[in-house]
Amino acid sequence: MQRSTDTNRIHLIRIPHDFELKGTKTIIRKEGYKLIIEPVKKRA
């Protein structure tokens, strides 16, 4: 379980190195109470 920090309405969450995503951009979305973080797929 990770602890989040609330700084001026911005939430910072440290993601363990084991969960590193490829690429430099991500999509963040909510599904109910879950926060889903996915890498942006490169266009072919």
C-alpha positions as semicolon CSV with decimal commas, in nm:
position;residue;x (nm);y (nm);z (nm)
1;M;0,000;0,000;0,000
2;Q;0,137;0,340;-0,098
3;R;0,087;0,662;0,094
4;S;-0,015;0,968;-0,108
5;T;0,077;1,330;-0,042
6;D;-0,175;1,610;-0,107
7;T;0,006;1,928;-0,213
8;N;-0,224;2,213;-0,319
9;R;-0,484;1,970;-0,457
10;I;-0,220;1,770;-0,650
11;H;-0,183;1,409;-0,535
12;L;0,164;1,258;-0,561
13;I;0,200;0,881;-0,553
14;R;0,532;0,697;-0,561
15;I;0,513;0,401;-0,794
16;P;0,748;0,108;-0,717
17;H;1,022;0,047;-0,974
18;D;0,875;-0,298;-1,048
19;F;0,570;-0,124;-1,200
20;E;0,765;0,107;-1,433
21;L;0,579;0,174;-1,759
22;K;0,740;0,192;-2,103
23;G;0,726;0,524;-2,286
24;T;0,699;0,880;-2,158
25;K;0,322;0,940;-2,160
26;T;0,040;0,780;-1,964
27;I;-0,339;0,786;-1,951
28;I;-0,501;0,808;-1,607
29;R;-0,869;0,716;-1,562
30;K;-1,108;0,609;-1,288
31;E;-1,321;0,296;-1,278
32;G;-1,538;0,321;-0,968
33;Y;-1,293;0,353;-0,678
34;K;-0,996;0,231;-0,886
35;L;-0,737;0,457;-1,048
36;I;-0,603;0,303;-1,371
37;I;-0,267;0,418;-1,513
38;E;-0,178;0,295;-1,864
39;P;0,101;0,378;-2,109
40;V;-0,001;0,560;-2,428
41;K;0,040;0,326;-2,724
42;K;0,255;0,452;-3,010
43;R;0,079;0,497;-3,343
44;A;0,178;0,258;-3,620
